[in-house]
Amino acid sequence: MRLWKNSRYVKDGDYFLVCKDNNKYIGDAIKNGAAKIITELDETYDVETIKVESINDYIKDFYNDKINNMKLIGITGTNGKTTTCYLIYQILNYIGVKTAYIGTIGFYIDGLVKKLDNTTPSIDILYNLILDAKESDCEVIVMEASSHALKQGRLYGLLFDAIGVTNITRDHMDYHKNMKDYIKSKKKIINMLKNKRICILNKRDKYYKRFKNRRNNNYIIGKDSKITSIINYLDKTSVCVKDKIKHGFVLSMVGDFNVYNFLYAYYIINKLGYDLNKIKDNFYILSEPPGRMQKIKYNSNVIFVDYAHTPDAVLKVLKTVGKIKNKGIITIIGCGGNRDEEKRPLMAKIACKYSSYVIFTNDNPRFEDERKIMKDILKGAKGKYEVIYDRYDAIKKGILMLKDNMILMILGKGHEDYQIIGDIKNHFSDIEVVNEIISKNN
């Protein structure tokens, strides 16, 4: 038996949770087999009705005994959440600790992937996913904690064994309106720890001191452990780190930012007491998540598909590939509609500065006029660029421009397999489009 706020998920014997936002779906829930209605409203229904002060408290109390011995790891920050979580998920499973992952790219468990609507699902879905993992004999769950979810209480009642705060840069200003509210929302997670109260921070992040809680066991990358060297290659990255001893790692992922993502994963697992000697010299087997600096070879050229959709993320990926010997970097980029407008010229400025040529195109225009979005973007454009609104045509043009030892960056959508125009999700995958165009040209 499960608890649900969405009537579509209700099955025979489940309870339907009612608040003012979903009370019109009570009839549907009862038709689907709801045995009880748990409500914050002063009403009774055609099945047993229980009045409660707080739906969230009811969810927490109902699931607590079922999941309280699960280890929870939470990662928040503007960029790097998905990769860090995915690395933790891979490492723990590799060393024999059965682990599930919840985040932007879905719910990963037992080699299966279930798509999710949000980076951090609604509270009822989240608790049910944790219970699914528990019933599948998982010991650990690693999850992304978005600023929206933290502010809206979607993680209400959960306590983490370890957390990481990757970095804080501008994002979601259409929702938070200002950095003060964004940071305040992110900070909620530092008060959601238990046991050893492990919190991994990054000294390079200018806001990291705001996330230091005296009650927590704060471990700061760049202070408690220092990176002594990073060497980037086209297909790997070598890194040396010094904490109490010196460590050397060879990673299959590209970029300084992925080194930090890896170190978050490494130190969280280490601080939780797991034996990393089981993977010791095999860190090279770890892969980036889908759509995160995903590499596709094309003749002597390389194409990277990445989710970078903030100024900071765009800057990091372009500076990374700029360190790799090449004869030119072509960047394809756009900005989503009905989202933060102020970041658009910033992203264009960065793309133009660190690329040989830029093609500006559509991302997810949603309900906003594509020409209005592009007008905002072009305020920051300078140098060699062009506008191709159709994303397929833009990718095709970028690939056809590749000559010899060049790099094509396709940014903004990463793992997404859709493009939102109006309220319609049209199937569109940058990765699929690249492979299709390449196959036709070979």
TORSE-886950 format. One record per residue (C-alpha): residue number from 1; x, y negated, z; residue in three letters. Coordinates in Angstrom, 1 decimal, padded with zeros to 4 digits. Layout:
BEGIN
ATOM,num,xx,yy,zz,residu
ATOM,NUM,X,Y,Z,ALA .
...
This chain:
BEGIN
ATOM,num,xx,yy,zz,residu
ATOM,1,000.0,000.0,000.0,MET .
ATOM,2,001.3,-003.4,-001.0,ARG .
ATOM,3,000.5,-007.1,-000.5,LEU .
ATOM,4,-000.1,-009.3,-003.6,TRP .
ATOM,5,-000.9,-013.0,-004.3,LYS .
ATOM,6,-001.5,-012.2,-008.0,ASN .
ATOM,7,-004.7,-010.2,-008.6,SER .
ATOM,8,-003.2,-008.5,-011.7,ARG .
ATOM,9,-000.8,-006.6,-009.6,TYR .
ATOM,10,-003.4,-005.3,-007.2,VAL .
ATOM,11,-004.1,-001.5,-007.2,LYS .
ATOM,12,-006.4,000.7,-005.1,ASP .
ATOM,13,-005.8,000.2,-001.4,GLY .
ATOM,14,-003.6,-002.9,-001.8,ASP .
ATOM,15,-004.3,-006.2,000.1,TYR .
ATOM,16,-005.0,-009.5,-001.7,PHE .
ATOM,17,-003.5,-012.6,-000.2,LEU .
ATOM,18,-005.6,-015.7,-000.6,VAL .
ATOM,19,-004.7,-019.3,-000.3,CYS .
ATOM,20,-006.3,-022.4,-001.9,LYS .
ATOM,21,-004.3,-021.9,-005.1,ASP .
ATOM,22,-005.6,-018.4,-006.0,ASN .
ATOM,23,-009.0,-018.0,-004.4,ASN .
ATOM,24,-010.8,-018.0,-007.8,LYS .
ATOM,25,-009.2,-014.6,-008.5,TYR .
ATOM,26,-010.6,-012.8,-005.5,ILE .
ATOM,27,-013.3,-011.1,-007.7,GLY .
ATOM,28,-010.6,-009.8,-010.0,ASP .
ATOM,29,-008.6,-008.5,-007.1,ALA .
ATOM,30,-011.6,-006.6,-005.7,ILE .
ATOM,31,-012.3,-005.1,-009.1,LYS .
ATOM,32,-008.7,-003.9,-009.2,ASN .
ATOM,33,-009.2,-002.1,-005.9,GLY .
ATOM,34,-008.2,-004.5,-003.1,ALA .
ATOM,35,-009.0,-002.9,000.2,ALA .
ATOM,36,-008.7,-006.1,002.2,LYS .
ATOM,37,-008.6,-009.8,001.7,ILE .
ATOM,38,-006.0,-011.7,003.8,ILE .
ATOM,39,-006.9,-015.4,003.7,THR .
ATOM,40,-005.9,-018.7,005.0,GLU .
ATOM,41,-009.4,-020.0,004.1,LEU .
ATOM,42,-012.5,-020.0,006.3,ASP .
ATOM,43,-014.5,-017.6,004.1,GLU .
ATOM,44,-015.5,-014.0,004.0,THR .
ATOM,45,-015.8,-011.7,001.0,TYR .
ATOM,46,-017.2,-008.4,-000.3,ASP .
ATOM,47,-014.5,-006.4,001.4,VAL .
ATOM,48,-012.9,-006.5,004.8,GLU .
ATOM,49,-011.6,-010.0,005.4,THR .
ATOM,50,-008.8,-011.1,007.8,ILE .
ATOM,51,-008.3,-014.7,008.6,LYS .
ATOM,52,-004.6,-015.8,009.2,VAL .
ATOM,53,-002.8,-019.0,009.9,GLU .
ATOM,54,-000.1,-018.3,007.4,SER .
ATOM,55,000.1,-016.0,004.4,ILE .
ATOM,56,003.9,-016.2,004.5,ASN .
ATOM,57,004.0,-015.1,008.2,ASP .
ATOM,58,001.7,-012.2,007.4,TYR .
ATOM,59,004.0,-011.1,004.5,ILE .
ATOM,60,007.1,-011.4,006.7,LYS .
ATOM,61,005.5,-009.4,009.6,ASP .
ATOM,62,004.0,-006.7,007.3,PHE .
ATOM,63,007.3,-005.9,005.5,TYR .
ATOM,64,009.8,-006.6,008.3,ASN .
ATOM,65,009.9,-003.1,009.8,ASP .
ATOM,66,010.0,-001.5,006.3,LYS .
ATOM,67,013.1,-003.5,005.0,ILE .
ATOM,68,014.9,-004.8,008.2,ASN .
ATOM,69,017.8,-002.5,007.8,ASN .
ATOM,70,018.6,-003.5,004.2,MET .
ATOM,71,021.7,-005.6,003.7,LYS .
ATOM,72,020.8,-008.8,001.9,LEU .
ATOM,73,023.3,-011.0,000.0,ILE .
ATOM,74,022.2,-014.4,-001.3,GLY .
ATOM,75,023.9,-016.6,-003.8,ILE .
ATOM,76,022.9,-020.2,-004.5,THR .
ATOM,77,024.5,-023.1,-006.4,GLY .
ATOM,78,024.1,-024.9,-009.7,THR .
ATOM,79,026.2,-022.6,-011.8,ASN .
ATOM,80,027.6,-019.1,-011.4,GLY .
ATOM,81,024.8,-017.5,-009.4,LYS .
ATOM,82,024.0,-014.9,-012.0,THR .
ATOM,83,027.6,-013.9,-012.7,THR .
ATOM,84,028.5,-013.7,-009.0,THR .
ATOM,85,025.5,-011.6,-008.2,CYS .
ATOM,86,026.0,-009.4,-011.2,TYR .
ATOM,87,029.7,-008.8,-010.2,LEU .
ATOM,88,028.7,-007.9,-006.6,ILE .
ATOM,89,026.0,-005.5,-008.1,TYR .
ATOM,90,028.6,-003.8,-010.3,GLN .
ATOM,91,031.4,-003.6,-007.7,ILE .
ATOM,92,029.2,-002.2,-004.9,LEU .
ATOM,93,027.6,000.5,-007.2,ASN .
ATOM,94,031.1,001.4,-008.5,TYR .
ATOM,95,032.4,002.0,-004.9,ILE .
ATOM,96,029.3,004.1,-004.1,GLY .
ATOM,97,027.1,001.6,-002.3,VAL .
ATOM,98,023.8,001.8,-004.0,LYS .
ATOM,99,022.7,-001.8,-004.8,THR .
ATOM,100,019.9,-003.6,-006.5,ALA .
ATOM,101,020.0,-007.1,-008.1,TYR .
ATOM,102,017.3,-009.8,-008.3,ILE .
ATOM,103,017.9,-012.9,-010.4,GLY .
ATOM,104,017.7,-014.8,-013.7,THR .
ATOM,105,018.3,-011.7,-015.9,ILE .
ATOM,106,015.8,-009.5,-014.1,GLY .
ATOM,107,015.5,-006.8,-011.4,PHE .
ATOM,108,018.3,-004.2,-011.8,TYR .
ATOM,109,018.0,-000.9,-010.1,ILE .
ATOM,110,019.0,002.7,-011.0,ASP .
ATOM,111,020.2,001.5,-014.4,GLY .
ATOM,112,016.8,000.1,-015.3,LEU .
ATOM,113,016.0,-003.6,-015.9,VAL .
ATOM,114,012.6,-005.3,-015.1,LYS .
ATOM,115,012.1,-008.8,-016.4,LYS .
ATOM,116,011.1,-011.5,-013.9,LEU .
ATOM,117,009.3,-014.8,-014.5,ASP .
ATOM,118,011.7,-016.8,-012.2,ASN .
ATOM,119,015.2,-016.6,-011.0,THR .
ATOM,120,013.8,-016.1,-007.5,THR .
ATOM,121,010.3,-014.6,-007.7,PRO .
ATOM,122,007.3,-015.6,-005.6,SER .
ATOM,123,007.4,-014.4,-002.0,ILE .
ATOM,124,005.0,-011.4,-002.5,ASP .
ATOM,125,006.9,-010.1,-005.6,ILE .
ATOM,126,010.3,-010.7,-003.8,LEU .
ATOM,127,009.3,-008.6,-000.8,TYR .
ATOM,128,007.9,-005.9,-003.0,ASN .
ATOM,129,011.1,-005.7,-005.0,LEU .
ATOM,130,013.1,-005.4,-001.8,ILE .
ATOM,131,010.8,-002.6,-000.7,LEU .
ATOM,132,011.1,-000.9,-004.1,ASP .
ATOM,133,014.9,-001.0,-003.6,ALA .
ATOM,134,014.5,000.4,-000.1,LYS .
ATOM,135,012.3,003.3,-001.3,GLU .
ATOM,136,014.9,004.0,-004.0,SER .
ATOM,137,017.6,004.4,-001.3,ASP .
ATOM,138,019.4,001.2,-002.0,CYS .
ATOM,139,021.6,000.0,000.9,GLU .
ATOM,140,022.1,-003.5,-000.4,VAL .
ATOM,141,020.2,-006.2,-002.4,ILE .
ATOM,142,022.0,-009.1,-004.0,VAL .
ATOM,143,019.8,-012.0,-005.1,MET .
ATOM,144,020.0,-015.4,-006.6,GLU .
ATOM,145,018.4,-018.2,-004.5,ALA .
ATOM,146,017.2,-021.1,-006.6,SER .
ATOM,147,016.7,-024.6,-005.3,SER .
ATOM,148,013.0,-024.3,-006.3,HIS .
ATOM,149,012.6,-021.1,-004.3,ALA .
ATOM,150,014.4,-022.4,-001.2,LEU .
ATOM,151,012.3,-025.6,-001.2,LYS .
ATOM,152,009.0,-023.8,-001.8,GLN .
ATOM,153,009.6,-021.1,000.8,GLY .
ATOM,154,009.7,-018.1,-001.5,ARG .
ATOM,155,012.5,-016.6,000.7,LEU .
ATOM,156,010.5,-017.2,003.8,TYR .
ATOM,157,011.4,-014.8,006.6,GLY .
ATOM,158,014.4,-013.3,005.0,LEU .
ATOM,159,017.8,-013.2,006.7,LEU .
ATOM,160,021.0,-012.6,004.8,PHE .
ATOM,161,024.1,-010.7,005.8,ASP .
ATOM,162,026.2,-012.9,003.6,ALA .
ATOM,163,025.7,-015.9,001.3,ILE .
ATOM,164,027.8,-017.8,-001.2,GLY .
ATOM,165,027.4,-021.4,-002.4,VAL .
ATOM,166,029.1,-021.6,-005.7,THR .
ATOM,167,028.9,-025.3,-006.5,ASN .
ATOM,168,026.6,-028.2,-006.5,ILE .
ATOM,169,026.2,-030.4,-009.6,THR .
ATOM,170,023.3,-032.1,-011.3,ARG .
ATOM,171,020.4,-029.9,-012.3,ASP .
ATOM,172,016.6,-029.7,-012.0,HIS .
ATOM,173,016.2,-033.5,-011.6,MET .
ATOM,174,012.7,-033.2,-013.2,ASP .
ATOM,175,011.7,-031.4,-010.1,TYR .
ATOM,176,013.9,-032.7,-007.3,HIS .
ATOM,177,014.1,-036.3,-008.6,LYS .
ATOM,178,017.4,-036.9,-006.8,ASN .
ATOM,179,020.5,-035.2,-005.6,MET .
ATOM,180,019.6,-035.7,-002.0,LYS .
ATOM,181,016.5,-033.5,-002.3,ASP .
ATOM,182,018.4,-031.0,-004.4,TYR .
ATOM,183,021.2,-030.6,-001.8,ILE .
ATOM,184,018.7,-030.5,001.0,LYS .
ATOM,185,016.8,-027.6,-000.7,SER .
ATOM,186,020.0,-025.7,-001.3,LYS .
ATOM,187,021.2,-026.2,002.3,LYS .
ATOM,188,018.3,-024.2,003.7,LYS .
ATOM,189,020.1,-021.0,003.0,ILE .
ATOM,190,022.9,-021.7,005.4,ILE .
ATOM,191,020.4,-021.3,008.3,ASN .
ATOM,192,019.2,-017.9,007.0,MET .
ATOM,193,022.1,-015.7,008.1,LEU .
ATOM,194,022.3,-012.9,010.6,LYS .
ATOM,195,025.0,-010.5,012.0,ASN .
ATOM,196,028.5,-011.7,011.0,LYS .
ATOM,197,026.9,-014.9,009.4,ARG .
ATOM,198,029.3,-014.7,006.4,ILE .
ATOM,199,029.3,-017.9,004.2,CYS .
ATOM,200,031.7,-018.2,001.3,ILE .
ATOM,201,032.3,-021.8,000.0,LEU .
ATOM,202,034.5,-023.4,-002.6,ASN .
ATOM,203,036.9,-026.2,-001.7,LYS .
ATOM,204,036.8,-027.5,-005.3,ARG .
ATOM,205,033.1,-028.3,-004.9,ASP .
ATOM,206,032.8,-031.9,-003.7,LYS .
ATOM,207,029.8,-031.1,-001.6,TYR .
ATOM,208,031.1,-028.0,000.1,TYR .
ATOM,209,031.5,-029.6,003.5,LYS .
ATOM,210,027.8,-030.2,003.7,ARG .
ATOM,211,027.3,-026.5,003.7,PHE .
ATOM,212,029.6,-025.8,006.6,LYS .
ATOM,213,027.5,-024.7,009.6,ASN .
ATOM,214,029.4,-024.3,012.8,ARG .
ATOM,215,027.3,-021.1,013.6,ARG .
ATOM,216,028.5,-019.5,010.4,ASN .
ATOM,217,031.7,-017.6,009.6,ASN .
ATOM,218,032.7,-019.9,006.8,ASN .
ATOM,219,035.4,-018.7,004.4,TYR .
ATOM,220,036.6,-021.3,002.0,ILE .
ATOM,221,038.1,-020.4,-001.4,ILE .
ATOM,222,040.9,-022.8,-001.9,GLY .
ATOM,223,041.7,-023.1,001.8,LYS .
ATOM,224,041.5,-019.6,003.4,ASP .
ATOM,225,042.6,-018.1,000.1,SER .
ATOM,226,044.4,-020.0,-002.6,LYS .
ATOM,227,044.7,-019.3,-006.3,ILE .
ATOM,228,048.3,-019.5,-007.3,THR .
ATOM,229,047.9,-018.9,-011.0,SER .
ATOM,230,045.3,-018.3,-013.7,ILE .
ATOM,231,046.3,-017.2,-017.3,ILE .
ATOM,232,043.5,-017.2,-019.8,ASN .
ATOM,233,043.6,-015.0,-022.9,TYR .
ATOM,234,041.0,-014.4,-025.6,LEU .
ATOM,235,039.8,-011.1,-024.0,ASP .
ATOM,236,041.0,-011.3,-020.4,LYS .
ATOM,237,042.1,-013.5,-017.5,THR .
ATOM,238,045.0,-012.8,-015.2,SER .
ATOM,239,044.8,-014.3,-011.7,VAL .
ATOM,240,047.0,-014.3,-008.6,CYS .
ATOM,241,045.5,-015.1,-005.2,VAL .
ATOM,242,047.1,-015.5,-001.8,LYS .
ATOM,243,045.3,-015.1,001.5,ASP .
ATOM,244,047.1,-013.1,004.2,LYS .
ATOM,245,048.8,-011.2,001.4,ILE .
ATOM,246,049.2,-011.7,-002.4,LYS .
ATOM,247,046.7,-010.2,-004.8,HIS .
ATOM,248,046.8,-009.8,-008.5,GLY .
ATOM,249,043.7,-009.2,-010.6,PHE .
ATOM,250,043.1,-008.7,-014.3,VAL .
ATOM,251,039.5,-009.5,-015.4,LEU .
ATOM,252,037.9,-008.8,-018.7,SER .
ATOM,253,036.0,-012.1,-018.4,MET .
ATOM,254,037.2,-015.4,-019.7,VAL .
ATOM,255,037.5,-018.7,-017.9,GLY .
ATOM,256,038.6,-020.3,-014.6,ASP .
ATOM,257,035.0,-020.5,-013.5,PHE .
ATOM,258,034.7,-016.7,-013.8,ASN .
ATOM,259,037.7,-016.4,-011.6,VAL .
ATOM,260,035.8,-018.2,-008.9,TYR .
ATOM,261,032.7,-016.2,-009.5,ASN .
ATOM,262,034.8,-013.0,-009.1,PHE .
ATOM,263,036.4,-014.3,-005.9,LEU .
ATOM,264,033.0,-015.0,-004.4,TYR .
ATOM,265,032.0,-011.4,-005.1,ALA .
ATOM,266,035.3,-010.0,-003.9,TYR .
ATOM,267,035.4,-011.9,-000.6,TYR .
ATOM,268,031.7,-011.3,000.2,ILE .
ATOM,269,032.2,-007.6,-000.2,ILE .
ATOM,270,035.5,-007.7,001.7,ASN .
ATOM,271,033.9,-009.6,004.6,LYS .
ATOM,272,031.0,-007.2,004.8,LEU .
ATOM,273,033.6,-004.4,005.5,GLY .
ATOM,274,033.3,-002.3,002.3,TYR .
ATOM,275,036.4,-000.5,001.1,ASP .
ATOM,276,037.6,-002.2,-002.1,LEU .
ATOM,277,040.5,000.2,-002.5,ASN .
ATOM,278,038.0,002.4,-004.3,LYS .
ATOM,279,038.1,000.0,-007.2,ILE .
ATOM,280,041.5,-001.6,-006.5,LYS .
ATOM,281,043.1,-001.6,-010.0,ASP .
ATOM,282,039.9,-001.3,-012.0,ASN .
ATOM,283,038.4,-004.8,-011.8,PHE .
ATOM,284,038.9,-005.0,-015.6,TYR .
ATOM,285,035.9,-002.8,-016.0,ILE .
ATOM,286,033.6,-005.5,-014.7,LEU .
ATOM,287,031.6,-007.3,-017.3,SER .
ATOM,288,029.9,-010.6,-017.5,GLU .
ATOM,289,026.1,-010.5,-017.4,PRO .
ATOM,290,024.1,-010.7,-020.7,PRO .
ATOM,291,024.4,-014.2,-022.2,GLY .
ATOM,292,027.2,-015.4,-020.0,ARG .
ATOM,293,030.2,-016.0,-022.2,MET .
ATOM,294,029.1,-013.0,-024.2,GLN .
ATOM,295,031.7,-012.5,-026.8,LYS .
ATOM,296,031.1,-011.4,-030.4,ILE .
ATOM,297,034.0,-010.9,-032.8,LYS .
ATOM,298,033.6,-012.1,-036.3,TYR .
ATOM,299,036.6,-011.5,-038.6,ASN .
ATOM,300,039.5,-013.4,-037.0,SER .
ATOM,301,037.0,-015.7,-035.2,ASN .
ATOM,302,035.2,-015.4,-031.8,VAL .
ATOM,303,031.6,-016.4,-031.0,ILE .
ATOM,304,030.6,-017.0,-027.4,PHE .
ATOM,305,026.9,-017.0,-026.4,VAL .
ATOM,306,026.4,-018.7,-023.0,ASP .
ATOM,307,023.6,-020.0,-020.8,TYR .
ATOM,308,025.3,-023.3,-020.1,ALA .
ATOM,309,022.5,-025.8,-019.8,HIS .
ATOM,310,023.9,-028.4,-017.4,THR .
ATOM,311,026.6,-031.0,-018.0,PRO .
ATOM,312,028.9,-029.2,-015.6,ASP .
ATOM,313,028.4,-025.8,-017.1,ALA .
ATOM,314,029.0,-027.2,-020.7,VAL .
ATOM,315,032.2,-028.9,-019.5,LEU .
ATOM,316,033.5,-025.7,-017.9,LYS .
ATOM,317,032.9,-023.4,-020.8,VAL .
ATOM,318,034.3,-025.8,-023.4,LEU .
ATOM,319,037.4,-026.6,-021.3,LYS .
ATOM,320,037.9,-022.8,-020.9,THR .
ATOM,321,037.9,-022.0,-024.6,VAL .
ATOM,322,040.0,-025.1,-025.3,GLY .
ATOM,323,042.8,-023.3,-023.4,LYS .
ATOM,324,042.7,-020.5,-025.9,ILE .
ATOM,325,044.8,-020.9,-029.0,LYS .
ATOM,326,042.4,-021.7,-031.8,ASN .
ATOM,327,042.0,-023.7,-035.1,LYS .
ATOM,328,038.8,-025.4,-034.1,GLY .
ATOM,329,035.8,-025.2,-031.8,ILE .
ATOM,330,032.3,-025.5,-033.2,ILE .
ATOM,331,029.5,-026.0,-030.6,THR .
ATOM,332,025.8,-025.5,-031.1,ILE .
ATOM,333,023.7,-027.1,-028.3,ILE .
ATOM,334,020.3,-028.6,-027.5,GLY .
ATOM,335,018.3,-029.6,-024.4,CYS .
ATOM,336,015.0,-028.2,-023.1,GLY .
ATOM,337,011.8,-030.3,-023.4,GLY .
ATOM,338,009.8,-031.5,-020.3,ASN .
ATOM,339,013.0,-031.2,-018.2,ARG .
ATOM,340,015.6,-033.6,-016.9,ASP .
ATOM,341,016.0,-036.3,-019.6,GLU .
ATOM,342,019.1,-038.0,-018.1,GLU .
ATOM,343,021.4,-035.0,-018.6,LYS .
ATOM,344,020.8,-035.0,-022.4,ARG .
ATOM,345,023.3,-037.7,-023.4,PRO .
ATOM,346,025.8,-036.4,-020.8,LEU .
ATOM,347,025.8,-032.9,-022.4,MET .
ATOM,348,026.1,-034.4,-025.9,ALA .
ATOM,349,029.1,-036.5,-024.8,LYS .
ATOM,350,030.9,-033.5,-023.3,ILE .
ATOM,351,030.1,-031.3,-026.3,ALA .
ATOM,352,031.5,-033.9,-028.7,CYS .
ATOM,353,034.6,-034.6,-026.6,LYS .
ATOM,354,035.7,-030.9,-026.4,TYR .
ATOM,355,034.6,-029.7,-029.8,SER .
ATOM,356,035.9,-030.1,-033.3,SER .
ATOM,357,032.3,-030.2,-034.6,TYR .
ATOM,358,028.9,-030.2,-033.0,VAL .
ATOM,359,025.5,-029.0,-034.3,ILE .
ATOM,360,022.7,-030.3,-032.2,PHE .
ATOM,361,019.5,-028.2,-032.4,THR .
ATOM,362,016.4,-027.2,-030.5,ASN .
ATOM,363,016.5,-025.4,-027.2,ASP .
ATOM,364,013.0,-024.9,-025.7,ASN .
ATOM,365,011.1,-028.0,-026.7,PRO .
ATOM,366,008.0,-027.0,-024.8,ARG .
ATOM,367,005.4,-029.8,-025.1,PHE .
ATOM,368,007.9,-032.5,-025.8,GLU .
ATOM,369,008.4,-033.9,-029.3,ASP .
ATOM,370,011.7,-032.4,-030.7,GLU .
ATOM,371,012.6,-035.8,-032.2,ARG .
ATOM,372,012.3,-037.6,-028.8,LYS .
ATOM,373,014.5,-034.9,-027.3,ILE .
ATOM,374,017.1,-035.3,-030.0,MET .
ATOM,375,017.0,-039.1,-029.7,LYS .
ATOM,376,017.9,-038.8,-026.1,ASP .
ATOM,377,020.7,-036.3,-026.9,ILE .
ATOM,378,022.3,-038.5,-029.6,LEU .
ATOM,379,022.7,-041.4,-027.2,LYS .
ATOM,380,025.8,-039.5,-026.0,GLY .
ATOM,381,027.0,-038.2,-029.4,ALA .
ATOM,382,030.2,-039.4,-031.0,LYS .
ATOM,383,032.5,-038.0,-033.6,GLY .
ATOM,384,031.8,-035.2,-036.0,LYS .
ATOM,385,028.3,-033.8,-035.6,TYR .
ATOM,386,025.0,-033.1,-037.3,GLU .
ATOM,387,021.4,-032.3,-036.4,VAL .
ATOM,388,019.7,-029.1,-037.5,ILE .
ATOM,389,016.4,-028.7,-035.6,TYR .
ATOM,390,015.8,-025.1,-036.6,ASP .
ATOM,391,017.9,-023.1,-034.2,ARG .
ATOM,392,018.3,-020.1,-036.6,TYR .
ATOM,393,019.6,-022.4,-039.3,ASP .
ATOM,394,021.9,-024.1,-036.9,ALA .
ATOM,395,023.5,-020.8,-035.8,ILE .
ATOM,396,023.7,-019.7,-039.5,LYS .
ATOM,397,025.5,-023.0,-040.4,LYS .
ATOM,398,027.9,-022.6,-037.4,GLY .
ATOM,399,028.8,-019.1,-038.4,ILE .
ATOM,400,029.4,-020.1,-042.1,LEU .
ATOM,401,031.7,-022.9,-041.0,MET .
ATOM,402,034.1,-020.4,-039.3,LEU .
ATOM,403,037.3,-019.9,-041.3,LYS .
ATOM,404,040.2,-018.4,-039.5,ASP .
ATOM,405,041.0,-018.2,-035.7,ASN .
ATOM,406,038.1,-020.5,-034.8,MET .
ATOM,407,035.7,-020.4,-031.9,ILE .
ATOM,408,031.9,-020.9,-032.1,LEU .
ATOM,409,030.1,-021.8,-028.9,MET .
ATOM,410,026.3,-021.2,-028.8,ILE .
ATOM,411,025.1,-022.8,-025.6,LEU .
ATOM,412,021.9,-023.2,-023.6,GLY .
ATOM,413,019.9,-020.1,-023.9,LYS .
ATOM,414,022.3,-017.2,-023.2,GLY .
ATOM,415,020.3,-014.1,-022.3,HIS .
ATOM,416,016.9,-015.6,-023.2,GLU .
ATOM,417,015.0,-013.7,-025.9,ASP .
ATOM,418,012.4,-016.4,-026.5,TYR .
ATOM,419,012.0,-020.0,-027.6,GLN .
ATOM,420,009.2,-022.0,-026.0,ILE .
ATOM,421,007.3,-024.3,-028.3,ILE .
ATOM,422,004.2,-025.8,-026.7,GLY .
ATOM,423,002.9,-023.0,-024.4,ASP .
ATOM,424,003.9,-020.2,-026.8,ILE .
ATOM,425,006.9,-018.0,-026.2,LYS .
ATOM,426,008.3,-017.0,-029.6,ASN .
ATOM,427,010.7,-014.2,-029.8,HIS .
ATOM,428,014.2,-015.6,-030.4,PHE .
ATOM,429,017.6,-014.3,-029.2,SER .
ATOM,430,020.8,-016.2,-030.0,ASP .
ATOM,431,022.6,-012.8,-029.7,ILE .
ATOM,432,020.3,-011.0,-032.1,GLU .
ATOM,433,020.5,-013.9,-034.6,VAL .
ATOM,434,024.3,-013.9,-034.5,VAL .
ATOM,435,024.4,-010.2,-035.1,ASN .
ATOM,436,021.9,-010.4,-037.9,GLU .
ATOM,437,023.7,-013.2,-039.7,ILE .
ATOM,438,027.1,-011.5,-039.3,ILE .
ATOM,439,025.7,-008.2,-040.7,SER .
ATOM,440,024.4,-010.0,-043.8,LYS .
ATOM,441,027.7,-011.7,-044.4,ASN .
ATOM,442,029.8,-008.5,-044.1,ASN .
